[in-house]
Amino acid sequence: MAFLMKSMLSNQVKNLGLGGGGEESKEESTPSDPAAAAGMTREEYEEYQKQMVEEKMERDAAFAQKKAERACLRVHLREKYRLPKSELDENQIQMAGDDVGLPEDLQKMVAEDQVEEEDKDSILGQLSNIQNMDMDAIKEKAQATFTEMKQAAEQKCSVM
C-alpha cells in the first residue's frame, strides 16, 4: 500500500515540476557552447583563448629563462670550487638558448666575492691575517720543530 501511494505521489510531483524532474531541465538549460557558458560571443571567446595561450607561453618562457639563469649560477659555482659538472644544468642552459647569463644582482654578488678573494690572496690580505695570529703559539711550534731537526741531525751525524 505504501509503495502504491509513493509511486502515485512521486509521479504527480514530477508532473508539477516541484522536484522530481529537475535533472532533465538542468541538462537542457546548460548550453553546449563554452562561449555562451562564459557569457561571451564566439569571437570574444576565441580571442580570450588566444590571449590565455600567449600568456601561458610567456610565463613558460620566463620560467625557463629563470631556471637557466639558476643553472648558470650553479655551473659557475661548480667551476669556482672545482666540483663535478651536472648534465641537468647544462641541458637547462641549452634549452634556454645562448642568451643565458647571470642576473645583474647575482653578477654583483659574484664580483664582490672575487674582489674579496683577490684581497685575501694579496700581500696586504696576508698581512691582515698575520695580525689575527697567535705569535706565542707560532714561536713555540718553530722552536719545537728546530729542536726535533737538531736531534735528528745529531743522531745521523757523528761529528755533532
Buried (B, 14 or more C-beta within 10 A) or exposed (E): EEEEEEEEEEEEEBEEEEEBEEEEEEEEEEEEEEBEEEEBEEEEBEEEEEEEEEEEEEEEEEEBBEBBBBBBBBBBEBEEEEEEEEEEBEEBBEEBEEEBEBBEEBEEEBEEEEEEEEEEEEEEEEEEEEEEEEEEEEEEEEEEEEEEEEEEEEEEEEEE
